[in-house]
Amino acid sequence: MMKRLLPLLLCVSVLFGCDREPATVPSYLHIDEMNVSTNYVEHGTASSNITTAWVEIDGDMIGVFELPAVVPVAKSGQHELKLYPGINLNGIQSLRNIYEFYQPYEEVMTFVENEDVWPDAANDSVPTVTYSPQSFYTYRPIEDFEDISLAFEISNRADTGLSRTTDPNLVFNDPELNENSTQSGYVRLPDEDFLFEVISVEEFTDLPKGGANVYLEMNYKIDAVATVGVFRRIPGQVDQVPVVGLFPTDGEWKKIYINLVTEVSAVPNAEGFRIFIGAVNVEGNGEMDMLFDNIKLVY
């Protein structure tokens, strides 16, 4: 009997004979949204669609969080916070990437156990980032529809191309950005079998290959499904390569980041690329309005 009790007493002694470390009470980091600030002359619109934050504290990655987020942080006192802004790749919610062309947000924050804290509390608690210095990437404005000439031309098979609208009810103009945009690209598809397709006038011959990211940013507000892609010129032929489909936006302007890395890098001997945007209407669907703005390449 005694032999059987000894192991049990030993276990009880181990369980209750050691001091337990007190549980760490976290601080709660609130990240409601993230914005972008730009010099319009250098980078165009500050319109953005940051959906995700990669959270790093003191050099350690805490995790990836869809915004808005409340992040439990098992620390107190001052610590270095870094937020890497992330986007929905090609507009797909399940594909999230750090947007490498935005600089991370950095702040030395004071965390307090069991209390809520917000980054950039002095500026409405909305951390704001900028584009990285241009020595690290190339920014190519394609079309903001504010100049006299258009950077897109109608394709040889389309029924119509893009024009400008100055209608304030249609033009992209976010009052929070204070950019005073006065024009956007516009096309109305009539209620009939009808093809809209435009191609960039410029052919881009210096896009990086070897797996380098090449992003096409744009704002859009559309009633019909649209396709965005590239015409890729290789020796002896030109291929049309669709990249993403844009879906109707229910009367709202949206921002998308389209990665052209596969289309650019897949064919090493490709000599040039032109951007295209297209849509089709079918009789019986009614008239469809399509609006586009702030189209730019970043790589």
SULQUIFEN-V231578 format. One record per pair of residues at least 4 apart in sequence whose C-alpha atoms are under 7 Angstrom apart, sorted by the first residue. I is the first residue (numbers start at 0). J is the second residue. D is the distance in Angstrom with one decimal. If there is no record, write none. Layout:
i={I I}
j={J J}
d={D D}
This chain:
i={0 1 4 5 6 7 8 9 10 11 12 13 23 24 24 24 25 25 25 25 25 25 26 26 26 26 26 26 26 26 26 26 27 27 27 27 27 27 27 27 28 28 28 28 28 28 28 29 29 29 29 29 29 30 30 30 30 30 31 31 31 32 32 32 33 33 33 33 34 34 34 34 34 35 35 35 35 35 36 36 36 36 37 37 37 37 38 38 39 39 42 44 45 47 48 48 49 49 49 50 50 50 50 50 51 51 51 51 51 51 52 52 52 52 52 52 52 52 53 53 53 53 53 53 54 54 54 54 54 54 54 55 55 55 55 55 55 56 56 56 56 56 56 57 57 57 64 74 75 75 75 75 76 76 76 77 77 77 77 78 78 78 79 79 79 80 80 80 80 81 81 81 81 82 82 82 83 83 83 84 84 84 84 85 85 85 85 86 86 86 86 87 87 87 87 87 88 88 88 88 88 88 89 89 89 89 89 90 90 100 100 101 101 101 101 102 102 102 102 103 104 104 104 110 117 118 118 118 119 119 119 120 131 133 136 137 137 138 138 138 139 139 139 140 140 140 141 141 141 142 142 142 142 142 143 143 143 144 144 144 144 144 144 145 145 150 150 151 151 151 151 152 152 152 152 152 153 153 153 153 153 153 154 154 154 157 157 157 158 158 158 159 159 159 160 160 160 160 161 161 161 161 162 162 162 163 163 163 163 164 164 164 164 164 165 165 165 165 166 170 170 170 171 171 171 172 172 183 183 183 184 184 184 185 185 185 186 186 186 187 187 187 187 188 188 188 188 188 189 189 189 190 190 190 190 190 190 191 191 191 191 192 192 192 193 193 193 194 194 194 195 195 195 196 196 196 196 197 197 197 198 198 198 198 199 199 199 201 202 202 202 203 203 203 204 204 204 207 208 208 209 210 210 211 212 212 212 212 213 213 213 213 213 214 214 214 214 214 214 214 215 215 215 215 215 215 216 216 216 216 216 216 217 217 217 217 217 217 217 218 218 218 218 218 218 218 219 219 219 219 219 219 220 220 220 220 220 220 220 220 221 221 221 221 221 222 222 222 222 222 223 223 223 224 224 224 224 224 225 225 225 225 225 225 226 226 226 226 226 226 226 227 227 227 227 227 227 227 228 228 228 228 228 228 228 229 229 229 229 229 229 229 230 230 230 230 230 230 230 230 231 231 231 231 231 231 231 232 232 232 232 232 232 232 233 233 233 233 248 259 260 261}
j={4 5 8 9 10 11 12 13 14 15 16 17 73 73 112 113 71 72 73 74 112 113 71 72 73 74 110 111 112 113 114 115 69 70 71 72 113 114 115 116 69 70 71 72 115 116 117 68 69 70 115 116 117 66 67 68 69 117 66 67 68 66 67 125 49 125 126 127 47 125 126 127 128 45 47 127 128 129 45 127 128 129 42 44 45 129 42 43 43 44 138 293 176 254 86 254 84 85 86 65 66 85 86 87 64 65 66 84 85 86 63 64 65 66 82 83 84 85 62 63 64 82 83 84 60 61 62 63 81 82 83 59 60 61 80 81 82 60 61 78 79 80 81 78 79 80 68 110 109 110 111 112 109 110 111 107 108 109 110 107 108 109 106 107 108 105 106 107 108 103 104 105 106 103 104 105 97 103 104 97 98 101 103 95 96 97 98 95 96 97 98 91 92 94 95 96 94 95 96 256 257 258 243 255 256 257 258 255 256 130 131 128 129 130 131 128 129 130 131 128 126 127 128 116 124 124 125 126 124 125 126 124 135 137 298 297 298 296 297 298 295 296 297 294 295 296 150 294 295 150 292 293 294 295 292 293 294 149 163 182 183 184 292 181 182 199 200 197 198 199 200 160 197 198 199 200 157 159 160 196 197 198 196 197 198 194 195 196 193 194 195 194 195 196 186 195 196 197 184 185 186 197 184 185 186 182 183 184 185 170 182 183 184 185 170 181 182 183 170 181 182 183 180 183 292 179 180 290 291 292 290 291 292 289 290 291 288 289 290 286 287 288 289 193 280 286 287 288 285 286 287 281 282 283 284 285 286 280 281 282 283 280 281 282 279 280 281 278 279 280 277 278 279 275 276 277 278 275 276 277 273 274 275 276 273 274 275 273 271 272 273 271 272 273 270 271 272 211 263 264 264 260 264 260 258 259 260 298 258 259 260 297 298 256 257 258 259 296 297 298 256 257 258 295 296 297 255 256 257 294 295 296 254 255 256 292 293 294 295 252 253 254 255 291 292 293 252 253 254 290 291 292 248 250 251 252 253 289 290 291 247 248 288 289 290 247 248 287 288 289 246 247 287 244 245 246 247 278 244 245 246 276 277 278 241 243 244 245 276 277 278 241 242 243 244 275 276 277 240 241 242 243 274 275 276 239 240 241 272 273 274 275 237 238 239 240 272 273 274 275 237 238 239 269 271 272 273 236 237 238 269 270 271 272 237 268 269 270 252 263 264 265}
d={6.5 6.3 6.1 6.1 6.2 6.3 6.1 6.2 6.2 6.1 5.3 6.6 6.3 6.5 5.5 6.0 5.6 5.1 4.3 6.3 5.2 5.6 5.8 5.1 6.3 6.7 5.9 5.5 4.7 4.9 5.3 6.2 6.2 5.6 4.7 6.0 6.9 6.0 4.7 6.0 5.5 4.9 6.3 6.8 6.0 5.0 5.8 5.9 4.6 6.4 6.9 6.1 5.1 6.7 5.7 5.3 6.4 6.6 6.1 4.2 6.2 6.1 5.9 6.0 6.2 5.7 5.2 5.7 6.8 6.9 6.5 4.6 6.3 5.5 6.4 5.3 4.9 5.5 5.4 6.5 6.2 5.3 6.1 6.8 5.3 6.1 5.9 6.9 4.2 5.8 7.0 6.6 6.8 6.3 6.5 5.9 6.1 5.6 5.1 6.0 5.6 6.0 5.4 6.7 5.6 4.4 5.4 6.2 4.6 6.2 5.8 5.4 6.5 7.0 6.0 5.6 5.0 5.6 6.0 4.5 6.5 5.6 4.9 6.6 6.0 5.5 5.6 6.3 6.1 5.0 6.6 5.3 4.3 5.4 5.9 5.1 6.3 6.5 6.8 6.7 5.5 4.7 6.3 6.2 5.0 6.6 6.2 6.4 7.0 4.6 5.0 5.9 5.0 5.1 6.4 6.4 5.4 4.3 6.3 5.5 5.5 6.5 6.0 4.5 6.3 5.7 5.3 5.9 6.5 6.4 5.5 4.5 6.6 5.4 5.0 6.5 6.4 4.6 6.6 5.8 6.1 7.0 6.4 6.4 5.3 4.1 5.2 5.6 5.6 6.4 6.2 5.4 5.3 5.7 4.7 6.6 5.4 5.6 6.3 6.2 6.5 7.0 6.6 6.5 5.5 4.5 6.4 5.7 6.7 5.6 5.6 6.5 5.6 4.4 5.5 6.0 5.8 5.8 5.1 6.5 6.7 6.8 5.7 6.9 5.7 5.5 7.0 6.3 4.8 6.2 5.5 4.2 6.9 6.2 5.6 5.8 5.3 6.0 4.7 6.7 5.7 4.9 6.2 6.7 4.4 6.3 6.4 5.5 5.0 5.9 7.0 5.9 5.1 6.8 5.5 4.5 6.3 6.9 6.8 5.7 5.4 6.2 6.9 7.0 5.8 5.7 5.5 5.8 5.2 4.3 5.3 6.6 5.3 5.4 6.3 6.1 6.6 6.5 4.6 6.0 4.4 6.3 5.7 5.3 6.2 5.2 5.4 5.5 6.3 5.3 5.9 6.9 5.2 6.9 7.0 5.9 6.0 5.6 6.0 5.6 5.5 7.0 5.7 5.3 6.4 6.2 5.6 4.7 5.5 6.8 5.5 5.6 6.4 6.0 6.3 5.9 4.8 7.0 6.1 6.5 5.6 5.2 6.7 6.3 6.9 6.5 5.4 6.7 6.2 5.4 5.5 5.0 6.0 5.7 4.7 6.6 6.0 5.3 6.7 6.8 5.6 4.5 6.2 6.7 6.4 5.6 4.9 6.3 6.9 4.7 6.7 6.7 5.0 6.1 6.2 4.6 4.8 6.5 5.3 3.7 6.9 5.5 4.3 5.2 5.7 5.1 6.5 6.1 4.7 6.6 5.3 5.2 6.2 7.0 5.6 4.1 6.5 5.6 5.5 6.4 6.4 5.6 4.3 6.7 5.5 5.2 6.3 6.6 5.9 5.4 4.9 5.4 5.1 6.3 6.0 4.3 6.5 6.0 6.1 4.6 5.6 6.1 5.7 6.1 6.5 7.0 5.0 6.1 5.6 5.2 5.4 6.1 4.6 6.2 5.3 4.5 6.0 5.7 5.2 6.1 5.8 5.0 6.4 5.7 4.6 6.5 5.8 4.7 6.3 5.6 5.3 6.3 5.8 5.7 7.0 6.2 5.3 4.4 6.6 6.5 5.5 4.5 6.5 5.8 5.1 5.9 5.5 5.5 6.6 5.6 4.4 6.3 5.8 6.5 5.8 4.6 6.4 6.2 5.1 6.5 5.1 5.7 6.0 4.4 5.9 4.7 6.7 5.3 5.6 6.2 6.7 5.3 6.1 6.7 5.6 4.7 5.9 6.3 5.7 5.0 6.7 7.0 5.6 4.5 6.6 5.9 4.6 6.1 5.7 5.2 6.2 6.0 5.8 5.5 6.4 5.8 4.6 6.6 5.6 4.2 4.6 6.7 6.0 5.4 6.7 6.0 5.3 6.5 6.2 5.4 4.6 5.6 6.5 5.5 4.4 6.1 5.6 5.1 6.4 7.0 5.5 5.1 6.3 6.6 6.0 4.7 6.8 6.2 4.4 6.4 5.7 5.6 5.2 6.3 6.0 6.3 4.4 5.6 6.9 6.0 5.8 5.4}
